[in-house]
């Protein structure tokens, strides 16, 4: 298959390009950048690809649809809100790694992202691609979930779907490496600020909260809100979402274990580790989400530890998983990855 990738200069785009180059079903990749006016060599745009002289072409939707069978967008927020319409109207397959079409309400998008929203019908037509629960088969526009949303939703799903917890008691303490902030320099991610430090940011205001709530309410409409905090870690890659909730009367270890075992027993990229609480390093470099759970019967509190690589399971890896579902390829195709060691 011939695929297009719009946006190669950001971290997610770089990682996605690496995955697509190794994908057995991808015959060729055409690269495009909406900021270019003429072709430019990839080696000149991204120093990490200094041996790759692939031409990055100026963005043109007609060219993309004529020369490719589908397109990935790895662009920053606000771009596909303005560029998505030709593909939606043509029914041309898109996998969008940005947050532009993850929500259903334009005003909510503008509040969270501080940018003009896509047309309301487009937002409601897009498929939310949480790949382990919402198959992209037969879809044409997939909104790839956010990294915090992926780790948090996968951690909560068995509890919420099986109605095991008090829906008013959910507290999420999520932590991310600095690559989650993207490439643009900022004071918080400057080495001397981030190193040897922990920084809370966007308390109860992170842009991924609305998409988390939309999915939780699809599973259980009793979930009205969650407490959600985010912390910047002095590491490059990885997310740890630590989730606390009160269980309902009569719920204990056995029901919790059964819910996670049943939910994830046949999911190739989600691994339930029981009372072994996973760390970030065991998933970095993979498309895996590892989830451990401990229950405190004294406080009737369940604690969930959900870890992912934010650039793979939280972005490019899940995009490839959605690609495999969309085109009926083996779900693990191109994603047999190894953890970075040491």
VOVEX-594149 format. One record per residue (C-alpha): residue in one letter; chain; x, y, z. Coordinates in pm, 1 decimal. Example, Ala and Ser with C-alpha at 12.3 -4.5 7.8 and 13.67 -1.06 7.14 Angstrom:
{'A', 'A', {1230.0, -450.0, 780.0}};
{'S', 'A', {1367.0, -106.0, 714.0}};
END
This chain:
{'X', 'A', {0.0, 0.0, 0.0}};
{'X', 'A', {110.2, 353.6, -75.7}};
{'X', 'A', {55.2, 585.0, 221.9}};
{'X', 'A', {96.3, 956.0, 284.3}};
{'X', 'A', {235.4, 1115.8, 598.3}};
{'X', 'A', {172.3, 1483.9, 663.5}};
{'X', 'A', {397.9, 1614.2, 939.3}};
{'X', 'A', {741.4, 1456.5, 973.2}};
{'X', 'A', {922.9, 1713.6, 1187.1}};
{'X', 'A', {751.3, 1641.1, 1521.0}};
{'X', 'A', {833.9, 1352.6, 1751.3}};
{'X', 'A', {517.7, 1153.6, 1672.0}};
{'X', 'A', {570.0, 1200.3, 1298.3}};
{'X', 'A', {931.2, 1083.9, 1319.5}};
{'X', 'A', {840.7, 771.3, 1514.1}};
{'X', 'A', {546.3, 697.7, 1282.8}};
{'X', 'A', {774.2, 725.5, 978.4}};
{'X', 'A', {1013.7, 473.9, 1135.7}};
{'X', 'A', {726.7, 230.0, 1196.5}};
{'X', 'A', {582.4, 268.0, 847.3}};
{'X', 'A', {921.0, 207.3, 683.6}};
{'X', 'A', {927.5, -136.4, 849.0}};
{'X', 'A', {559.7, -222.7, 799.7}};
{'X', 'A', {522.4, -527.8, 572.3}};
{'X', 'A', {205.5, -393.8, 406.6}};
{'X', 'A', {346.3, -47.2, 327.6}};
{'X', 'A', {506.9, -40.0, -17.3}};
{'X', 'A', {588.7, 331.2, -16.1}};
{'X', 'A', {554.6, 648.8, 187.9}};
{'X', 'A', {501.9, 994.6, 43.3}};
{'X', 'A', {591.7, 1276.4, 281.6}};
{'X', 'A', {420.7, 1617.7, 287.0}};
{'X', 'A', {451.6, 1932.8, 494.3}};
{'X', 'A', {188.7, 2206.6, 497.7}};
{'X', 'A', {456.9, 2472.2, 560.2}};
{'X', 'A', {656.5, 2398.0, 242.9}};
{'X', 'A', {620.1, 2571.4, -92.4}};
{'X', 'A', {867.0, 2345.1, -278.0}};
{'X', 'A', {1022.7, 2001.5, -231.5}};
{'X', 'A', {1287.9, 1962.2, 35.0}};
{'X', 'A', {1501.3, 1662.6, 131.1}};
{'X', 'A', {1407.0, 1492.4, 454.6}};
{'X', 'A', {1775.9, 1486.7, 551.6}};
{'X', 'A', {1773.1, 1867.4, 548.9}};
{'X', 'A', {1452.2, 1897.2, 751.4}};
{'X', 'A', {1518.3, 1639.5, 1023.8}};
{'X', 'A', {1879.4, 1581.3, 1127.7}};
{'X', 'A', {1798.4, 1235.7, 1269.5}};
{'X', 'A', {1730.3, 1121.2, 911.9}};
{'X', 'A', {2058.3, 1259.4, 774.7}};
{'X', 'A', {2104.1, 963.0, 536.5}};
{'X', 'A', {1747.6, 977.7, 399.4}};
{'X', 'A', {1707.5, 1201.5, 95.4}};
{'X', 'A', {1337.1, 1129.9, 50.0}};
{'X', 'A', {1163.6, 1435.9, -91.8}};
{'X', 'A', {915.5, 1607.1, 139.8}};
{'X', 'A', {650.9, 1765.3, -80.4}};
{'X', 'A', {435.7, 2074.2, -27.9}};
{'X', 'A', {93.0, 1991.3, 106.4}};
{'X', 'A', {-182.5, 1950.6, -153.2}};
{'X', 'A', {-495.5, 1743.3, -81.1}};
{'X', 'A', {-564.1, 1658.9, -445.2}};
{'X', 'A', {-210.5, 1527.1, -492.5}};
{'X', 'A', {-231.0, 1329.9, -169.2}};
{'X', 'A', {-557.2, 1160.6, -267.2}};
{'X', 'A', {-438.0, 1093.4, -623.3}};
{'X', 'A', {-99.9, 943.8, -528.9}};
{'X', 'A', {-185.2, 752.6, -210.4}};
{'X', 'A', {-440.9, 512.9, -67.2}};
{'X', 'A', {-463.1, 675.4, 276.1}};
{'X', 'A', {-304.3, 955.9, 478.9}};
{'X', 'A', {-166.6, 994.9, 830.9}};
{'X', 'A', {-165.2, 1342.6, 985.4}};
{'X', 'A', {100.9, 1394.0, 1253.1}};
{'X', 'A', {43.0, 1766.6, 1275.0}};
{'X', 'A', {4.8, 2000.2, 1569.7}};
{'X', 'A', {-329.5, 2107.9, 1712.5}};
{'X', 'A', {-536.7, 2331.1, 1488.8}};
{'X', 'A', {-407.5, 2201.2, 1154.0}};
{'X', 'A', {-648.0, 1921.0, 1063.7}};
{'X', 'A', {-936.9, 2124.8, 1200.1}};
{'X', 'A', {-877.9, 2335.5, 889.1}};
{'X', 'A', {-756.3, 2065.4, 646.3}};
{'X', 'A', {-986.1, 1768.9, 709.8}};
{'X', 'A', {-1285.6, 1860.9, 493.5}};
{'X', 'A', {-1165.8, 1741.5, 147.5}};
{'X', 'A', {-1090.7, 1395.1, 286.3}};
{'X', 'A', {-1418.0, 1366.7, 475.0}};
{'X', 'A', {-1614.6, 1474.8, 168.9}};
{'X', 'A', {-1428.2, 1225.9, -51.9}};
{'X', 'A', {-1447.1, 941.8, 201.1}};
{'X', 'A', {-1066.9, 917.1, 178.1}};
{'X', 'A', {-906.9, 721.1, 466.8}};
{'X', 'A', {-739.4, 937.2, 731.5}};
{'X', 'A', {-570.7, 859.6, 1061.9}};
{'X', 'A', {-525.0, 1184.6, 1253.6}};
{'X', 'A', {-279.7, 1186.4, 1545.3}};
{'X', 'A', {-382.9, 1535.1, 1657.9}};
{'X', 'A', {-665.3, 1616.3, 1896.5}};
{'X', 'A', {-861.4, 1817.3, 1640.7}};
{'X', 'A', {-1145.2, 1569.5, 1581.1}};
{'X', 'A', {-1143.7, 1367.7, 1903.4}};
{'X', 'A', {-1423.5, 1567.2, 2062.9}};
{'X', 'A', {-1785.2, 1605.6, 1952.8}};
{'X', 'A', {-1846.0, 1966.4, 2053.7}};
{'X', 'A', {-1676.8, 2260.8, 1880.9}};
{'X', 'A', {-1704.5, 2492.3, 2180.9}};
{'X', 'A', {-1542.2, 2230.5, 2405.4}};
{'X', 'A', {-1255.0, 2194.0, 2159.1}};
{'X', 'A', {-1200.9, 2570.7, 2148.8}};
{'X', 'A', {-1202.5, 2586.7, 2528.5}};
{'X', 'A', {-940.2, 2311.0, 2559.7}};
{'X', 'A', {-713.7, 2379.7, 2262.0}};
{'X', 'A', {-761.7, 2758.3, 2222.4}};
{'X', 'A', {-788.3, 2724.0, 1844.6}};
{'X', 'A', {-1073.2, 2733.9, 1589.3}};
{'X', 'A', {-1258.4, 2403.0, 1575.3}};
{'X', 'A', {-1339.0, 2181.7, 1279.7}};
{'X', 'A', {-1700.3, 2196.9, 1155.8}};
{'X', 'A', {-1936.8, 2030.2, 1401.5}};
{'X', 'A', {-2054.5, 1756.4, 1158.4}};
{'X', 'A', {-1693.2, 1656.3, 1092.8}};
{'X', 'A', {-1621.0, 1628.0, 1464.1}};
{'X', 'A', {-1922.1, 1403.7, 1516.7}};
{'X', 'A', {-1840.5, 1189.0, 1214.1}};
{'X', 'A', {-1482.4, 1106.4, 1320.5}};
{'X', 'A', {-1418.0, 769.3, 1484.0}};
{'X', 'A', {-1241.3, 777.2, 1822.6}};
{'X', 'A', {-965.9, 522.2, 1767.7}};
{'X', 'A', {-898.0, 370.4, 2109.3}};
{'X', 'A', {-778.6, 65.1, 1922.2}};
{'X', 'A', {-816.1, -195.8, 2195.0}};
{'X', 'A', {-1188.0, -117.3, 2231.6}};
{'X', 'A', {-1309.0, 77.4, 1927.6}};
{'X', 'A', {-1209.1, -101.7, 1604.9}};
{'X', 'A', {-1120.7, 118.9, 1308.8}};
{'X', 'A', {-1250.6, -143.3, 1064.1}};
{'X', 'A', {-1476.8, 16.1, 798.5}};
{'X', 'A', {-1396.9, 367.3, 928.3}};
{'X', 'A', {-1263.6, 646.9, 706.1}};
{'X', 'A', {-1161.1, 919.9, 953.2}};
{'X', 'A', {-992.1, 798.6, 1272.1}};
{'X', 'A', {-905.6, 1040.1, 1551.0}};
{'X', 'A', {-612.2, 875.0, 1727.0}};
{'X', 'A', {-647.9, 916.1, 2106.7}};
{'X', 'A', {-419.3, 1127.1, 2320.8}};
{'X', 'A', {-139.8, 968.9, 2523.3}};
{'X', 'A', {-279.5, 1050.2, 2868.7}};
{'X', 'A', {-623.2, 938.7, 2749.9}};
{'X', 'A', {-490.8, 604.2, 2628.0}};
{'X', 'A', {-310.7, 515.2, 2951.1}};
{'X', 'A', {-598.8, 632.5, 3170.2}};
{'X', 'A', {-882.4, 474.7, 2972.7}};
{'X', 'A', {-710.1, 137.7, 2943.5}};
{'X', 'A', {-642.2, 144.5, 3316.7}};
{'X', 'A', {-1003.9, 228.7, 3403.7}};
{'X', 'A', {-1196.4, 26.5, 3145.6}};
{'X', 'A', {-1250.1, -300.9, 3338.5}};
{'X', 'A', {-1363.0, -114.0, 3649.6}};
{'X', 'A', {-1597.5, 125.1, 3469.5}};
{'X', 'A', {-1739.5, -120.3, 3218.7}};
{'X', 'A', {-1817.0, -373.4, 3491.3}};
{'X', 'A', {-1956.1, -109.7, 3730.7}};
{'X', 'A', {-1714.5, -210.0, 4008.9}};
{'X', 'A', {-1635.6, 136.1, 4146.0}};
{'X', 'A', {-1810.8, 440.7, 4282.9}};
{'X', 'A', {-1826.3, 662.8, 3971.1}};
{'X', 'A', {-1781.5, 975.8, 4183.8}};
{'X', 'A', {-1454.4, 859.4, 4340.1}};
{'X', 'A', {-1213.1, 844.9, 4044.6}};
{'X', 'A', {-881.9, 1023.4, 4098.7}};
{'X', 'A', {-610.6, 1012.7, 3831.9}};
{'X', 'A', {-249.2, 1111.4, 3902.0}};
{'X', 'A', {-79.9, 1097.7, 3558.5}};
{'X', 'A', {288.4, 1163.2, 3486.5}};
{'X', 'A', {464.4, 1206.3, 3151.4}};
{'X', 'A', {812.7, 1241.8, 3008.6}};
{'X', 'A', {914.0, 1562.7, 2835.2}};
{'X', 'A', {861.2, 1432.7, 2478.5}};
{'X', 'A', {487.5, 1456.4, 2545.9}};
{'X', 'A', {523.7, 1834.7, 2530.7}};
{'X', 'A', {651.9, 1820.5, 2171.9}};
{'X', 'A', {960.1, 1980.0, 2018.1}};
{'X', 'A', {887.6, 2348.0, 2073.1}};
{'X', 'A', {1113.1, 2483.2, 2349.1}};
{'X', 'A', {949.7, 2591.9, 2672.7}};
{'X', 'A', {1067.6, 2690.8, 3017.7}};
{'X', 'A', {920.9, 2379.5, 3182.1}};
{'X', 'A', {1103.2, 2141.3, 2946.0}};
{'X', 'A', {1437.3, 2325.7, 2943.9}};
{'X', 'A', {1697.1, 2077.0, 3071.7}};
{'X', 'A', {1797.2, 2281.9, 3373.1}};
{'X', 'A', {1432.2, 2312.6, 3479.0}};
{'X', 'A', {1313.3, 1958.7, 3403.4}};
{'X', 'A', {1619.3, 1767.9, 3524.0}};
{'X', 'A', {1612.0, 1654.2, 3889.1}};
{'X', 'A', {1263.4, 1801.1, 3920.1}};
{'X', 'A', {890.9, 1722.5, 3922.1}};
{'X', 'A', {646.2, 1980.9, 3791.9}};
{'X', 'A', {268.1, 1974.8, 3815.9}};
{'X', 'A', {105.9, 2144.7, 3518.2}};
{'X', 'A', {-245.4, 2208.3, 3386.8}};
{'X', 'A', {-415.9, 2087.1, 3708.6}};
{'X', 'A', {-769.5, 1974.9, 3619.2}};
{'X', 'A', {-732.5, 2154.4, 3284.8}};
{'X', 'A', {-547.7, 1913.8, 3057.1}};
{'X', 'A', {-691.5, 1897.7, 2704.5}};
{'X', 'A', {-721.7, 1518.6, 2720.7}};
{'X', 'A', {-980.5, 1526.4, 3001.2}};
{'X', 'A', {-1283.8, 1580.2, 2770.5}};
{'X', 'A', {-1195.7, 1287.3, 2544.5}};
{'X', 'A', {-1145.4, 1067.7, 2851.9}};
{'X', 'A', {-1487.3, 1168.1, 2979.5}};
{'X', 'A', {-1655.8, 1102.3, 2644.2}};
{'X', 'A', {-1526.6, 746.5, 2637.2}};
{'X', 'A', {-1596.9, 677.7, 3005.2}};
{'X', 'A', {-1956.6, 792.6, 2957.4}};
{'X', 'A', {-1995.0, 565.9, 2654.0}};
{'X', 'A', {-1903.2, 279.8, 2884.7}};
{'X', 'A', {-2095.1, 394.1, 3192.8}};
{'X', 'A', {-2308.2, 708.8, 3193.8}};
{'X', 'A', {-2292.1, 727.6, 3574.3}};
{'X', 'A', {-1937.4, 869.1, 3547.9}};
{'X', 'A', {-2001.4, 1243.0, 3566.2}};
{'X', 'A', {-1647.3, 1370.9, 3633.6}};
{'X', 'A', {-1295.4, 1268.2, 3732.9}};
{'X', 'A', {-1019.5, 1434.1, 3933.0}};
{'X', 'A', {-722.8, 1453.7, 3691.9}};
{'X', 'A', {-372.2, 1583.0, 3765.0}};
{'X', 'A', {-66.0, 1585.6, 3540.2}};
{'X', 'A', {302.2, 1594.3, 3634.1}};
{'X', 'A', {609.3, 1638.6, 3413.4}};
{'X', 'A', {881.0, 1379.9, 3479.1}};
{'X', 'A', {1253.7, 1435.3, 3410.9}};
{'X', 'A', {1259.3, 1153.6, 3153.1}};
{'X', 'A', {1226.7, 1153.2, 2775.0}};
{'X', 'A', {951.9, 897.3, 2708.1}};
{'X', 'A', {674.4, 727.4, 2897.4}};
{'X', 'A', {352.9, 782.8, 3089.5}};
{'X', 'A', {242.0, 641.4, 3422.2}};
{'X', 'A', {-124.7, 690.2, 3501.2}};
{'X', 'A', {-195.2, 603.9, 3866.1}};
{'X', 'A', {-567.7, 574.7, 3929.1}};
{'X', 'A', {-752.3, 558.4, 4261.9}};
{'X', 'A', {-1119.0, 470.4, 4315.4}};
{'X', 'A', {-1351.0, 337.9, 4585.8}};
{'X', 'A', {-1502.3, 1.2, 4504.7}};
{'X', 'A', {-1872.7, -66.8, 4538.6}};
{'X', 'A', {-2001.0, -274.1, 4832.7}};
{'X', 'A', {-1919.4, -643.8, 4796.8}};
{'X', 'A', {-1640.2, -591.5, 4543.1}};
{'X', 'A', {-1300.6, -741.0, 4629.4}};
{'X', 'A', {-981.9, -884.5, 4483.1}};
{'X', 'A', {-1152.2, -1170.2, 4300.5}};
{'X', 'A', {-1397.4, -954.0, 4105.6}};
{'X', 'A', {-1126.0, -702.4, 4017.8}};
{'X', 'A', {-885.4, -970.6, 3893.3}};
{'X', 'A', {-1158.6, -1136.6, 3691.7}};
{'X', 'A', {-1257.0, -807.8, 3528.5}};
{'X', 'A', {-901.2, -733.6, 3412.1}};
{'X', 'A', {-830.5, -1092.4, 3306.5}};
{'X', 'A', {-1153.3, -1109.8, 3105.3}};
{'X', 'A', {-1115.1, -765.9, 2948.1}};
{'X', 'A', {-753.8, -804.9, 2839.9}};
{'X', 'A', {-704.9, -1179.7, 2805.9}};
{'X', 'A', {-705.6, -1162.8, 2425.0}};
{'X', 'A', {-563.1, -812.6, 2373.2}};
{'X', 'A', {-213.8, -839.5, 2219.5}};
{'X', 'A', {-95.3, -499.7, 2341.0}};
{'X', 'A', {-249.7, -477.5, 2689.0}};
{'X', 'A', {-92.5, -687.2, 2963.2}};
{'X', 'A', {-249.4, -727.4, 3305.8}};
{'X', 'A', {25.1, -790.2, 3561.9}};
{'X', 'A', {-189.1, -839.4, 3871.9}};
{'X', 'A', {-32.6, -704.6, 4191.6}};
{'X', 'A', {301.4, -650.7, 4017.6}};
{'X', 'A', {294.3, -278.1, 3950.1}};
{'X', 'A', {473.6, -207.5, 3620.2}};
{'X', 'A', {727.5, 65.7, 3565.9}};
{'X', 'A', {770.5, 288.9, 3263.1}};
{'X', 'A', {1092.5, 129.6, 3137.9}};
{'X', 'A', {925.3, -204.9, 3073.4}};
{'X', 'A', {704.6, -53.2, 2801.0}};
{'X', 'A', {925.3, 217.8, 2645.9}};
{'X', 'A', {999.1, 117.5, 2286.6}};
{'X', 'A', {681.7, -91.3, 2253.7}};
{'X', 'A', {313.2, -50.7, 2167.7}};
{'X', 'A', {220.8, -214.6, 2498.1}};
{'X', 'A', {15.0, -92.5, 2788.8}};
{'X', 'A', {102.1, -278.1, 3109.6}};
{'X', 'A', {-146.7, -255.3, 3394.6}};
{'X', 'A', {-107.6, -361.3, 3756.9}};
{'X', 'A', {-369.6, -335.2, 4030.8}};
{'X', 'A', {-362.3, -347.6, 4410.2}};
{'X', 'A', {-666.9, -339.7, 4636.3}};
{'X', 'A', {-674.1, -211.1, 4994.5}};
{'X', 'A', {-964.8, -378.5, 5179.3}};
{'X', 'A', {-921.9, -145.8, 5477.9}};
{'X', 'A', {-1004.6, 165.8, 5275.6}};
{'X', 'A', {-1199.6, -17.4, 4999.0}};
{'X', 'A', {-971.0, 155.5, 4750.4}};
{'X', 'A', {-839.4, 6.2, 4426.7}};
{'X', 'A', {-516.1, 150.2, 4284.5}};
{'X', 'A', {-437.9, 100.3, 3915.5}};
{'X', 'A', {-92.9, 151.9, 3764.0}};
{'X', 'A', {-109.4, 191.2, 3383.4}};
{'X', 'A', {209.3, 257.0, 3184.4}};
{'X', 'A', {272.8, 326.2, 2815.1}};
{'X', 'A', {529.9, 477.6, 2580.1}};
{'X', 'A', {365.9, 810.0, 2494.7}};
{'X', 'A', {518.9, 819.6, 2144.8}};
{'X', 'A', {415.4, 463.0, 2056.3}};
{'X', 'A', {102.5, 335.8, 2233.2}};
{'X', 'A', {15.9, 699.9, 2301.5}};
{'X', 'A', {66.3, 816.3, 1941.4}};
{'X', 'A', {243.3, 648.5, 1646.2}};
{'X', 'A', {208.2, 286.2, 1758.5}};
{'X', 'A', {-164.4, 315.5, 1818.3}};
{'X', 'A', {-194.9, 492.0, 1481.2}};
{'X', 'A', {-41.4, 184.8, 1314.8}};
{'X', 'A', {-272.5, -39.8, 1519.1}};
{'X', 'A', {-567.0, 161.2, 1384.1}};
{'X', 'A', {-418.2, 137.3, 1032.9}};
{'X', 'A', {-404.7, -242.1, 1065.1}};
{'X', 'A', {-767.5, -255.3, 1175.7}};
{'X', 'A', {-881.0, -13.1, 905.9}};
{'X', 'A', {-734.6, -224.6, 627.0}};
{'X', 'A', {-788.7, -569.1, 781.9}};
{'X', 'A', {-420.2, -643.9, 835.9}};
{'X', 'A', {-293.9, -852.8, 1126.0}};
{'X', 'A', {-334.6, -623.6, 1427.8}};
{'X', 'A', {25.1, -673.5, 1537.8}};
{'X', 'A', {167.8, -615.0, 1188.4}};
{'X', 'A', {461.1, -375.4, 1203.7}};
{'X', 'A', {436.2, -356.1, 1581.9}};
{'X', 'A', {648.7, -647.6, 1701.8}};
{'X', 'A', {875.3, -412.4, 1894.5}};
{'X', 'A', {1126.5, -466.3, 2172.5}};
{'X', 'A', {1160.4, -270.1, 2495.4}};
{'X', 'A', {1452.6, -27.3, 2498.1}};
{'X', 'A', {1723.8, -172.9, 2722.6}};
{'X', 'A', {1883.5, -94.8, 2958.6}};
END
